[in-house]
């Protein structure tokens, strides 16, 4: 009897020590400094809508909703359209902002548009963007870019010097764009992006660093108003789990950090099966933060594999894009000894690297470096090239052909 009590006492003690040492990692949120939202439109961001020819423009301005609109004109035409915007006041832990969004449909492929934003008495200068034609296009992919305070400016190396971005239809992020949900890190992210979100859409996926720590973690309230994504996802996940059709690719984005229990997994799986089975596009890519197959031996996300991997295989997903592990990995699927799809990739664009032992099954790995990906899409091929951020040299690449 005493032996059993000693064992129970040891288990309780070990559990207590583990919980004590892990408490901050699980539940501590660094305080957010009080901030004031400027009374001029900033964080102007284009996002993709569900279809190839639609876009959404979002921004924030002040702390109360005012009248707002976008003057919009196609190059070579004299008529200027005035598109109304809808405003919403969004509270965070230490401040509030009025976020706005304006929706545009029926845009012409290849056309260049000029626009300016008016909010209350404030008006921006004119900006322009081009609708990159579908069919044959490219886009840029980034893994985690979030960094601690001492490295805030280092992400600019990746984002600002990326030569493949010149003709990119959009920029895509696999989560963890900010270090923590505070205004200072949102500022750092937009300082790093420069004028990119004014000229081309951002395709964003949530990561765990966009969430506040808690037993049931809430997503930063600013996220869905900063990135106004299509509301075509499952219930409770609107704007966070969604898909975009940029012909001939269907991009499916999954909010994996928001999966809080069995009901969430069931709901998202049901939605994912429908979205993939009814996919009219030739190519399918999935972006999710937590890897189905991790980049390092000893790291694993069995729930991701159990919930989604069979669906990816069954419905012919071509490439699965993931982050979180702060290292690079490409892992092919194989059939009768021949490389096939899905191709699983773990991306990293952050200078914050984890010391890890590479996974023995991976086809290509990379540690201690930052990378970005340039993806080229055509009617018969999907080409993914991985570049080192330092020097923009080619590190890895593959082509899927149909």
VOPAGU-2260 file (C-alpha; in pm, 1 decimal, decimal comma):
REM VOPAGU-2260
SITE   aa  ch    i         X         Y         Z
SITE  UNK   A    0       0,0       0,0       0,0
SITE  UNK   A    1     281,4     238,8      92,4
SITE  UNK   A    2     452,6     166,2    -235,6
SITE  UNK   A    3     138,6     268,8    -427,7
SITE  UNK   A    4     113,9     590,3    -225,5
SITE  UNK   A    5     478,4     671,9    -295,4
SITE  UNK   A    6     423,7     618,2    -667,3
SITE  UNK   A    7     113,0     839,5    -664,9
SITE  UNK   A    8     298,5    1105,7    -468,6
SITE  UNK   A    9     586,6    1095,6    -717,0
SITE  UNK   A   10     345,7    1127,8   -1012,1
SITE  UNK   A   11     165,7    1423,7    -850,5
SITE  UNK   A   12     496,0    1591,4    -764,3
SITE  UNK   A   13     634,8    1541,8   -1116,2
SITE  UNK   A   14     310,6    1671,1   -1265,7
SITE  UNK   A   15     319,9    1975,6   -1040,3
SITE  UNK   A   16     678,8    2056,5   -1134,3
SITE  UNK   A   17     598,5    2014,9   -1503,0
SITE  UNK   A   18     293,8    2244,8   -1478,9
SITE  UNK   A   19     489,4    2503,4   -1276,9
SITE  UNK   A   20     777,5    2517,5   -1524,1
SITE  UNK   A   21     540,5    2522,0   -1824,3
SITE  UNK   A   22     288,3    2774,6   -1691,1
SITE  UNK   A   23     435,4    3077,3   -1867,9
SITE  UNK   A   24     471,8    2885,0   -2192,9
SITE  UNK   A   25     105,6    2784,4   -2178,9
SITE  UNK   A   26     -68,7    3085,9   -2028,9
SITE  UNK   A   27     152,7    3395,7   -1996,2
SITE  UNK   A   28      80,9    3679,8   -2239,5
SITE  UNK   A   29     330,0    3968,2   -2239,8
SITE  UNK   A   30     146,1    4293,9   -2162,0
SITE  UNK   A   31      51,3    4514,5   -2453,8
SITE  UNK   A   32     157,6    4877,7   -2425,2
SITE  UNK   A   33    -119,9    5133,1   -2457,1
SITE  UNK   A   34    -137,6    5265,1   -2813,5
SITE  UNK   A   35    -336,6    5521,0   -3010,6
SITE  UNK   A   36    -450,6    5452,1   -3366,9
SITE  UNK   A   37    -344,0    5734,2   -3600,8
SITE  UNK   A   38    -614,1    5951,7   -3758,0
SITE  UNK   A   39    -492,7    5868,5   -4106,1
SITE  UNK   A   40    -542,5    5548,3   -4308,7
SITE  UNK   A   41    -262,7    5299,4   -4246,1
SITE  UNK   A   42    -203,1    4922,1   -4267,8
SITE  UNK   A   43    -363,5    4934,8   -4610,4
SITE  UNK   A   44    -392,0    4575,4   -4730,5
SITE  UNK   A   45    -525,2    4405,4   -5041,3
SITE  UNK   A   46    -654,9    4051,4   -4996,5
SITE  UNK   A   47    -792,5    3796,6   -5240,7
SITE  UNK   A   48   -1162,2    3721,1   -5256,3
SITE  UNK   A   49   -1303,8    3383,3   -5349,6
SITE  UNK   A   50   -1274,6    3437,8   -5725,1
SITE  UNK   A   51    -986,9    3539,4   -5950,5
SITE  UNK   A   52   -1140,7    3874,1   -6046,2
SITE  UNK   A   53   -1239,2    3998,6   -5700,4
SITE  UNK   A   54   -1041,4    4178,0   -5429,8
SITE  UNK   A   55   -1089,6    4335,2   -5087,4
SITE  UNK   A   56    -911,3    4646,4   -4961,2
SITE  UNK   A   57    -881,7    4700,1   -4584,8
SITE  UNK   A   58    -723,9    4965,4   -4363,2
SITE  UNK   A   59    -753,0    5122,8   -4020,4
SITE  UNK   A   60    -801,7    5489,4   -3930,8
SITE  UNK   A   61    -873,9    5650,0   -3594,7
SITE  UNK   A   62   -1075,0    5502,6   -3311,6
SITE  UNK   A   63   -1431,6    5577,6   -3424,5
SITE  UNK   A   64   -1612,0    5484,4   -3745,7
SITE  UNK   A   65   -1646,8    5767,0   -3997,2
SITE  UNK   A   66   -1765,6    5789,9   -4356,4
SITE  UNK   A   67   -1522,0    5614,4   -4586,2
SITE  UNK   A   68   -1485,8    5525,9   -4953,2
SITE  UNK   A   69   -1231,2    5439,5   -5222,1
SITE  UNK   A   70   -1191,2    5633,8   -5547,0
SITE  UNK   A   71   -1105,5    5373,4   -5808,7
SITE  UNK   A   72   -1013,6    5403,0   -6177,0
SITE  UNK   A   73    -882,2    5164,1   -6442,4
SITE  UNK   A   74    -578,0    5290,0   -6631,8
SITE  UNK   A   75    -675,4    5422,6   -6973,5
SITE  UNK   A   76   -1030,7    5510,3   -6870,0
SITE  UNK   A   77   -1160,9    5848,2   -6762,9
SITE  UNK   A   78   -1444,1    5743,3   -6534,8
SITE  UNK   A   79   -1364,4    5714,1   -6163,8
SITE  UNK   A   80   -1575,7    5486,3   -5948,8
SITE  UNK   A   81   -1648,0    5558,7   -5584,9
SITE  UNK   A   82   -1668,9    5235,9   -5382,1
SITE  UNK   A   83   -1817,5    5267,2   -5030,4
SITE  UNK   A   84   -1639,8    5110,5   -4732,4
SITE  UNK   A   85   -1779,9    4958,1   -4415,1
SITE  UNK   A   86   -1617,7    5039,9   -4080,0
SITE  UNK   A   87   -1597,4    4844,0   -3752,5
SITE  UNK   A   88   -1444,4    4943,7   -3419,5
SITE  UNK   A   89   -1214,3    4667,0   -3294,0
SITE  UNK   A   90   -1099,7    4653,6   -2930,5
SITE  UNK   A   91    -772,6    4493,1   -2825,7
SITE  UNK   A   92    -618,5    4460,3   -2479,7
SITE  UNK   A   93    -467,0    4811,1   -2482,5
SITE  UNK   A   94    -636,8    5015,7   -2748,8
SITE  UNK   A   95    -897,4    5026,1   -3020,7
SITE  UNK   A   96    -903,3    5093,7   -3392,6
SITE  UNK   A   97   -1164,3    5157,3   -3657,6
SITE  UNK   A   98   -1102,7    4906,4   -3938,3
SITE  UNK   A   99   -1255,9    4950,7   -4284,7
SITE  UNK   A  100   -1308,8    4725,4   -4584,1
SITE  UNK   A  101   -1417,9    4786,5   -4942,5
SITE  UNK   A  102   -1504,5    4508,4   -5189,5
SITE  UNK   A  103   -1424,6    4507,3   -5562,4
SITE  UNK   A  104   -1559,0    4263,3   -5820,2
SITE  UNK   A  105   -1526,4    4204,1   -6192,7
SITE  UNK   A  106   -1166,2    4328,1   -6216,4
SITE  UNK   A  107    -996,1    4284,1   -6552,3
SITE  UNK   A  108    -695,5    4053,3   -6573,0
SITE  UNK   A  109    -381,0    4239,3   -6668,7
SITE  UNK   A  110    -537,4    4577,0   -6596,2
SITE  UNK   A  111    -368,7    4842,4   -6379,9
SITE  UNK   A  112    -592,0    5026,6   -6135,2
SITE  UNK   A  113    -531,8    5347,7   -5943,6
SITE  UNK   A  114    -701,6    5413,9   -5612,0
SITE  UNK   A  115    -705,8    5645,2   -5314,0
SITE  UNK   A  116    -872,7    5604,7   -4975,9
SITE  UNK   A  117   -1088,0    5864,9   -4802,5
SITE  UNK   A  118   -1187,2    5832,8   -4436,4
SITE  UNK   A  119   -1364,2    6125,8   -4279,8
SITE  UNK   A  120   -1161,3    6432,1   -4380,3
SITE  UNK   A  121    -845,7    6229,7   -4442,2
SITE  UNK   A  122    -743,9    6124,4   -4792,3
SITE  UNK   A  123    -443,2    5923,8   -4907,1
SITE  UNK   A  124    -237,7    5985,4   -5217,7
SITE  UNK   A  125    -305,5    5775,8   -5527,2
SITE  UNK   A  126    -166,4    5421,5   -5534,6
SITE  UNK   A  127    -180,9    5160,0   -5809,5
SITE  UNK   A  128    -193,0    4783,5   -5843,3
SITE  UNK   A  129    -211,3    4533,1   -6127,1
SITE  UNK   A  130    -438,0    4229,9   -6152,2
SITE  UNK   A  131    -192,9    3958,1   -6253,4
SITE  UNK   A  132    -356,6    3734,1   -6516,9
SITE  UNK   A  133    -450,3    3383,2   -6412,0
SITE  UNK   A  134    -348,9    3070,4   -6602,7
SITE  UNK   A  135      24,9    3134,8   -6593,0
SITE  UNK   A  136     140,0    3328,6   -6288,6
SITE  UNK   A  137     368,1    3315,6   -5986,6
SITE  UNK   A  138     346,1    3395,9   -5619,2
SITE  UNK   A  139     580,5    3409,5   -5320,4
SITE  UNK   A  140     561,2    3198,2   -5004,5
SITE  UNK   A  141     698,3    3270,8   -4657,7
SITE  UNK   A  142     712,5    3057,4   -4347,3
SITE  UNK   A  143     726,9    3197,7   -3993,8
SITE  UNK   A  144     882,1    3543,8   -3990,9
SITE  UNK   A  145     807,2    3641,8   -3630,2
SITE  UNK   A  146    1107,1    3745,6   -3424,7
SITE  UNK   A  147    1177,1    3867,2   -3069,2
SITE  UNK   A  148    1238,3    4233,8   -2985,3
SITE  UNK   A  149    1610,1    4232,9   -3058,2
SITE  UNK   A  150    1555,6    4113,8   -3415,8
SITE  UNK   A  151    1257,2    4322,2   -3526,7
SITE  UNK   A  152    1431,7    4465,7   -3831,8
SITE  UNK   A  153    1592,2    4142,6   -3952,2
SITE  UNK   A  154    1276,7    4017,8   -4127,6
SITE  UNK   A  155    1320,3    4303,5   -4376,5
SITE  UNK   A  156    1613,2    4108,1   -4523,1
SITE  UNK   A  157    1374,4    3837,6   -4634,6
SITE  UNK   A  158    1076,6    4047,9   -4733,7
SITE  UNK   A  159    1239,6    4352,3   -4887,6
SITE  UNK   A  160    1511,1    4186,2   -5097,0
SITE  UNK   A  161    1306,2    3903,0   -5245,1
SITE  UNK   A  162    1377,4    3932,8   -5621,5
SITE  UNK   A  163    1109,9    3679,2   -5713,1
SITE  UNK   A  164     839,8    3914,6   -5586,6
SITE  UNK   A  165     853,6    4159,5   -5875,5
SITE  UNK   A  166     581,4    3994,2   -6083,7
SITE  UNK   A  167     413,4    3792,2   -5805,6
SITE  UNK   A  168      34,2    3776,3   -5813,2
SITE  UNK   A  169      27,3    3772,3   -5431,5
SITE  UNK   A  170     236,4    3703,0   -5121,7
SITE  UNK   A  171     135,2    3408,2   -4899,5
SITE  UNK   A  172     227,7    3351,0   -4534,0
SITE  UNK   A  173     206,1    3021,0   -4343,6
SITE  UNK   A  174     135,4    3183,2   -4004,7
SITE  UNK   A  175     332,2    3346,5   -3721,7
SITE  UNK   A  176     370,0    3679,1   -3897,5
SITE  UNK   A  177     394,1    3858,7   -3562,9
SITE  UNK   A  178     581,3    3764,8   -3246,2
SITE  UNK   A  179     282,2    3826,0   -3018,8
SITE  UNK   A  180     -61,1    3994,6   -3055,1
SITE  UNK   A  181      51,8    4346,0   -2965,3
SITE  UNK   A  182      47,6    4670,1   -3160,3
SITE  UNK   A  183     426,9    4698,3   -3160,8
SITE  UNK   A  184     459,3    4371,0   -3350,4
SITE  UNK   A  185     185,0    4462,0   -3595,6
SITE  UNK   A  186     383,5    4781,3   -3660,8
SITE  UNK   A  187     699,2    4576,1   -3715,2
SITE  UNK   A  188     523,9    4348,4   -3964,4
SITE  UNK   A  189     391,7    4636,7   -4172,3
SITE  UNK   A  190     721,4    4824,4   -4154,9
SITE  UNK   A  191     885,7    4514,1   -4298,7
SITE  UNK   A  192     626,7    4477,8   -4576,6
SITE  UNK   A  193     666,0    4838,2   -4688,7
SITE  UNK   A  194     433,9    4915,4   -4978,4
SITE  UNK   A  195     383,6    4550,5   -5080,0
SITE  UNK   A  196      24,7    4517,9   -4943,7
SITE  UNK   A  197     -69,0    4839,2   -5126,9
SITE  UNK   A  198      36,1    4687,0   -5461,4
SITE  UNK   A  199     -54,2    4316,6   -5435,3
SITE  UNK   A  200    -275,9    4092,9   -5220,0
SITE  UNK   A  201    -163,5    3915,7   -4904,4
SITE  UNK   A  202    -280,3    3557,3   -4848,4
SITE  UNK   A  203    -253,7    3499,1   -4473,9
SITE  UNK   A  204    -277,2    3190,6   -4255,0
SITE  UNK   A  205    -306,9    3207,8   -3876,4
SITE  UNK   A  206     -28,2    3073,4   -3655,4
SITE  UNK   A  207      -3,8    3014,7   -3283,6
SITE  UNK   A  208     169,9    3351,3   -3233,2
SITE  UNK   A  209    -138,6    3531,7   -3362,0
SITE  UNK   A  210    -331,0    3379,9   -3070,1
SITE  UNK   A  211    -337,3    3485,2   -2705,3
SITE  UNK   A  212    -238,1    3210,9   -2464,0
SITE  UNK   A  213    -523,9    3064,3   -2259,2
SITE  UNK   A  214    -697,9    2736,0   -2184,0
SITE  UNK   A  215    -919,8    2813,9   -2484,7
SITE  UNK   A  216    -703,3    3046,9   -2691,9
SITE  UNK   A  217    -863,0    3351,7   -2860,8
SITE  UNK   A  218    -732,4    3484,1   -3191,5
SITE  UNK   A  219    -611,0    3844,0   -3186,5
SITE  UNK   A  220    -920,9    4054,5   -3257,1
SITE  UNK   A  221    -733,0    4257,9   -3519,7
SITE  UNK   A  222    -645,6    3960,7   -3740,2
SITE  UNK   A  223    -970,1    3905,1   -3933,4
SITE  UNK   A  224   -1011,7    4281,2   -3984,3
SITE  UNK   A  225    -654,8    4325,9   -4107,1
SITE  UNK   A  226    -677,6    4033,0   -4349,7
SITE  UNK   A  227   -1033,1    4028,5   -4485,0
SITE  UNK   A  228   -1045,6    3679,5   -4632,2
SITE  UNK   A  229   -1341,7    3506,6   -4800,8
SITE  UNK   A  230   -1622,6    3407,8   -4564,2
SITE  UNK   A  231   -1655,8    3063,1   -4725,3
SITE  UNK   A  232   -1520,4    2856,2   -4437,0
SITE  UNK   A  233   -1694,2    2641,8   -4176,9
SITE  UNK   A  234   -1898,2    2787,8   -3892,9
SITE  UNK   A  235   -1681,1    2957,2   -3624,8
SITE  UNK   A  236   -1392,0    2982,7   -3870,2
SITE  UNK   A  237   -1507,9    3251,3   -4113,5
SITE  UNK   A  238   -1212,0    3449,9   -4246,1
SITE  UNK   A  239    -965,6    3210,9   -4079,4
SITE  UNK   A  240   -1029,2    2883,0   -4261,3
SITE  UNK   A  241   -1116,0    2955,6   -4623,5
SITE  UNK   A  242   -1030,1    2893,7   -4987,0
SITE  UNK   A  243    -935,2    3110,7   -5281,8
SITE  UNK   A  244    -953,4    3016,6   -5649,5
SITE  UNK   A  245    -678,7    3180,6   -5854,1
SITE  UNK   A  246    -721,2    2982,6   -6173,2
SITE  UNK   A  247    -597,2    2714,0   -6217,1
SITE  UNK   A  248    -515,2    2675,6   -5842,7
SITE  UNK   A  249    -742,0    2632,0   -5542,3
SITE  UNK   A  250    -561,4    2761,1   -5232,4
SITE  UNK   A  251    -711,1    2612,6   -4914,2
SITE  UNK   A  252    -609,4    2779,7   -4586,9
SITE  UNK   A  253    -663,3    2603,5   -4251,6
SITE  UNK   A  254    -657,9    2768,8   -3908,8
SITE  UNK   A  255    -499,9    2480,7   -3717,0
SITE  UNK   A  256    -433,9    2666,7   -3393,0
SITE  UNK   A  257    -805,2    2736,3   -3357,0
SITE  UNK   A  258    -893,4    2365,8   -3340,0
SITE  UNK   A  259    -990,3    2347,0   -2974,0
SITE  UNK   A  260   -1168,6    2011,9   -2952,3
SITE  UNK   A  261   -1325,3    1712,7   -3133,5
SITE  UNK   A  262   -1623,5    1914,0   -3257,3
SITE  UNK   A  263   -1390,0    2160,1   -3431,0
SITE  UNK   A  264   -1200,0    1882,9   -3606,2
SITE  UNK   A  265   -1523,3    1721,5   -3724,6
SITE  UNK   A  266   -1657,5    2053,3   -3851,9
SITE  UNK   A  267   -1340,7    2144,8   -4042,2
SITE  UNK   A  268   -1294,8    1793,1   -4184,4
SITE  UNK   A  269   -1648,5    1795,5   -4322,5
SITE  UNK   A  270   -1591,4    2134,7   -4482,1
SITE  UNK   A  271   -1250,8    2030,9   -4620,6
SITE  UNK   A  272   -1392,1    1717,5   -4786,0
SITE  UNK   A  273   -1656,9    1924,4   -4962,1
SITE  UNK   A  274   -1414,1    2196,1   -5073,9
SITE  UNK   A  275   -1167,2    1942,4   -5215,1
SITE  UNK   A  276   -1422,4    1707,1   -5371,4
SITE  UNK   A  277   -1598,0    1996,5   -5550,6
SITE  UNK   A  278   -1273,7    2160,5   -5661,5
SITE  UNK   A  279   -1297,2    2270,9   -6027,9
SITE  UNK   A  280    -929,7    2375,9   -6045,6
SITE  UNK   A  281    -647,4    2165,9   -6184,5
SITE  UNK   A  282    -409,8    2230,4   -5893,8
SITE  UNK   A  283    -468,3    2221,3   -5519,1
SITE  UNK   A  284    -247,3    2367,6   -5248,1
SITE  UNK   A  285    -315,6    2366,3   -4874,2
SITE  UNK   A  286    -160,1    2615,6   -4631,1
SITE  UNK   A  287    -166,9    2533,2   -4257,8
SITE  UNK   A  288      60,7    2634,8   -3972,6
SITE  UNK   A  289     112,8    2305,4   -3786,2
SITE  UNK   A  290     284,2    2035,3   -3993,9
SITE  UNK   A  291     128,5    1704,3   -4085,2
SITE  UNK   A  292     486,4    1574,8   -4091,8
SITE  UNK   A  293     726,5    1776,5   -3878,3
SITE  UNK   A  294    1069,5    1883,8   -3995,1
SITE  UNK   A  295    1257,8    1720,8   -3710,4
SITE  UNK   A  296    1277,0    1384,5   -3548,0
SITE  UNK   A  297    1105,3    1394,7   -3209,3
SITE  UNK   A  298     851,8    1661,7   -3309,5
SITE  UNK   A  299     510,3    1538,5   -3412,3
SITE  UNK   A  300     151,7    1655,0   -3461,7
SITE  UNK   A  301     -46,7    1329,1   -3464,8
SITE  UNK   A  302    -382,3    1510,7   -3457,7
SITE  UNK   A  303    -295,5    1690,5   -3782,1
SITE  UNK   A  304    -210,2    1359,2   -3948,3
SITE  UNK   A  305    -517,3    1179,2   -3817,3
SITE  UNK   A  306    -754,7    1459,6   -3908,0
SITE  UNK   A  307    -629,6    1572,5   -4247,5
SITE  UNK   A  308    -367,3    1354,9   -4411,9
SITE  UNK   A  309    -606,7    1091,5   -4544,7
SITE  UNK   A  310    -822,7    1366,1   -4695,6
SITE  UNK   A  311    -521,5    1526,9   -4866,1
SITE  UNK   A  312    -426,2    1194,8   -5023,7
SITE  UNK   A  313    -780,1    1093,2   -5117,9
SITE  UNK   A  314    -867,3    1418,5   -5293,4
SITE  UNK   A  315    -536,3    1471,5   -5472,4
SITE  UNK   A  316    -382,6    1769,6   -5294,9
SITE  UNK   A  317     -60,8    1858,7   -5478,1
SITE  UNK   A  318     136,6    2055,3   -5216,6
SITE  UNK   A  319      84,6    2102,9   -4841,4
SITE  UNK   A  320     252,9    2417,9   -4705,9
SITE  UNK   A  321     330,6    2433,4   -4332,0
SITE  UNK   A  322     538,9    2631,2   -4080,4
SITE  UNK   A  323     587,2    2626,4   -3703,0
SITE  UNK   A  324     908,6    2419,5   -3682,6
SITE  UNK   A  325    1150,4    2704,6   -3768,8
SITE  UNK   A  326    1337,9    2492,7   -4017,3
SITE  UNK   A  327    1297,9    2381,1   -4377,5
SITE  UNK   A  328    1181,1    2043,2   -4499,5
SITE  UNK   A  329    1049,4    1886,7   -4818,7
SITE  UNK   A  330     898,6    1540,4   -4793,8
SITE  UNK   A  331     764,5    1371,6   -5106,6
SITE  UNK   A  332     501,8    1101,1   -5117,0
SITE  UNK   A  333     598,9     780,4   -5298,9
SITE  UNK   A  334     406,8     524,0   -5502,8
SITE  UNK   A  335     589,2     213,8   -5627,0
SITE  UNK   A  336     918,7     387,8   -5562,5
SITE  UNK   A  337     821,3     693,8   -5768,1
SITE  UNK   A  338     786,3    1042,3   -5615,0
SITE  UNK   A  339     428,7    1161,5   -5621,8
SITE  UNK   A  340     191,5    1398,2   -5439,8
SITE  UNK   A  341     113,8    1536,2   -5190,7
SITE  UNK   A  342     448,6    1707,7   -5142,2
SITE  UNK   A  343     478,2    1824,5   -4781,4
SITE  UNK   A  344     683,1    2136,8   -4710,9
SITE  UNK   A  345     776,8    2301,8   -4382,2
SITE  UNK   A  346     889,6    2662,7   -4433,2
SITE  UNK   A  347    1091,9    2905,9   -4224,4
SITE  UNK   A  348    1167,8    3272,6   -4289,1
SITE  UNK   A  349    1260,7    3369,5   -3932,3
SITE  UNK   A  350    1607,8    3425,6   -3786,5
SITE  UNK   A  351    1482,2    3247,1   -3474,3
SITE  UNK   A  352    1595,5    2889,7   -3541,9
SITE  UNK   A  353    1543,2    2576,7   -3336,0
SITE  UNK   A  354    1824,4    2324,0   -3289,0
SITE  UNK   A  355    1675,3    2003,4   -3420,4
SITE  UNK   A  356    1777,1    1664,3   -3552,0
SITE  UNK   A  357    1648,2    1638,4   -3907,5
SITE  UNK   A  358    1375,1    1389,1   -3978,3
SITE  UNK   A  359    1520,8    1074,5   -4141,0
SITE  UNK   A  360    1234,7    1041,7   -4391,7
SITE  UNK   A  361    1267,2    1394,4   -4532,0
SITE  UNK   A  362    1390,0    1437,2   -4889,3
SITE  UNK   A  363    1548,0    1776,7   -4819,8
SITE  UNK   A  364    1606,6    1971,0   -4496,7
SITE  UNK   A  365    1762,0    2300,7   -4394,0
SITE  UNK   A  366    1845,2    2444,8   -4052,8
SITE  UNK   A  367    1991,6    2769,4   -3925,4
SITE  UNK   A  368    1890,6    2963,8   -4237,7
SITE  UNK   A  369    1597,4    3169,4   -4359,4
SITE  UNK   A  370    1419,8    3080,7   -4682,3
SITE  UNK   A  371    1141,2    3191,3   -4911,0
SITE  UNK   A  372     964,2    3009,3   -5193,6
SITE  UNK   A  373     879,0    3118,8   -5546,8
SITE  UNK   A  374     589,3    2922,6   -5698,2
SITE  UNK   A  375     517,9    2924,4   -6071,7
SITE  UNK   A  376     184,5    2793,1   -6196,9
SITE  UNK   A  377      98,2    2694,3   -6553,7
SITE  UNK   A  378    -154,6    2470,7   -6724,3
SITE  UNK   A  379      65,5    2160,0   -6706,1
SITE  UNK   A  380     313,4    2221,5   -6422,3
SITE  UNK   A  381     348,9    2351,3   -6068,7
SITE  UNK   A  382     707,5    2456,6   -5993,5
SITE  UNK   A  383     827,2    2539,6   -5640,4
SITE  UNK   A  384    1175,0    2681,8   -5583,9
SITE  UNK   A  385    1322,7    2747,7   -5240,6
SITE  UNK   A  386    1576,7    3030,3   -5203,2
SITE  UNK   A  387    1808,2    3129,4   -4922,3
SITE  UNK   A  388    1720,0    3476,1   -4798,5
SITE  UNK   A  389    2090,8    3550,7   -4760,8
SITE  UNK   A  390    2209,5    3605,3   -5114,9
SITE  UNK   A  391    1889,7    3484,2   -5282,4
SITE  UNK   A  392    2058,0    3161,8   -5395,0
SITE  UNK   A  393    1861,8    2853,7   -5499,5
SITE  UNK   A  394    1848,9    2589,5   -5224,5
SITE  UNK   A  395    1588,0    2335,4   -5335,1
SITE  UNK   A  396    1315,8    2287,9   -5592,1
SITE  UNK   A  397    1071,2    2048,6   -5754,1
SITE  UNK   A  398     811,4    2036,4   -6030,6
SITE  UNK   A  399     473,8    1861,3   -6028,7
SITE  UNK   A  400     340,2    1784,1   -6376,2
SITE  UNK   A  401      -5,4    1685,4   -6493,9
